[in-house]
């Protein structure tokens, strides 16, 4: 999975890109519209996620 630092370099080189914050997360914008942002880690433990998906048979 890409980190925000992996994304920052190529995204910052695009024309008219600005960096800001939305909902407390780093966000990249063009013309005031967000097109990429940091997503915080889930507060749910991986075991809980596995439990939730196991309860949904036939679904990925």
C-alpha positions in Angstrom: 0.0 0.0 0.0 1.3 3.4 -0.9 2.1 5.9 1.9 1.2 9.6 1.8 4.9 10.3 1.2 4.9 8.0 -1.8 1.9 9.9 -3.2 3.2 13.4 -2.4 6.0 13.7 -4.9 4.2 12.8 -8.1 1.0 14.5 -7.1 2.8 17.8 -6.1 4.3 17.9 -9.6 0.9 18.1 -11.3 -0.1 21.5 -12.6 -2.3 23.7 -10.3 -2.2 21.3 -7.4 -2.3 22.7 -3.9 -2.0 20.9 -0.6 -4.4 21.5 2.2 -6.4 19.8 4.9 -9.9 18.5 5.0 -11.4 16.9 8.1 -8.0 17.0 9.6 -6.4 15.0 6.9 -3.8 16.1 4.3 -5.6 16.6 1.0 -4.4 17.5 -2.5 -6.7 19.8 -4.5 -7.0 21.3 -8.0 -9.3 24.3 -8.4 -10.5 23.8 -4.8 -11.7 20.2 -5.5 -10.1 17.3 -3.6 -8.7 14.5 -5.8 -6.4 12.7 -3.3 -6.3 12.6 0.5 -4.8 10.7 3.4 -6.9 8.1 5.0 -6.4 7.5 8.7 -5.9 3.9 9.8 -9.1 2.1 10.8 -9.7 2.0 14.6 -11.0 -1.5 14.2 -8.5 -4.3 14.8 -7.8 -6.6 11.9 -9.3 -9.6 13.8 -12.6 -7.7 14.1 -12.6 -7.0 10.3 -12.0 -10.7 9.6 -14.9 -11.5 11.9 -17.2 -9.1 10.1 -16.3 -10.5 6.7 -16.7 -14.1 7.9 -20.3 -13.3 8.8 -21.0 -12.4 5.2 -20.9 -15.7 3.3 -20.7 -15.4 -0.5 -19.4 -11.8 -0.3 -15.8 -10.8 -0.8 
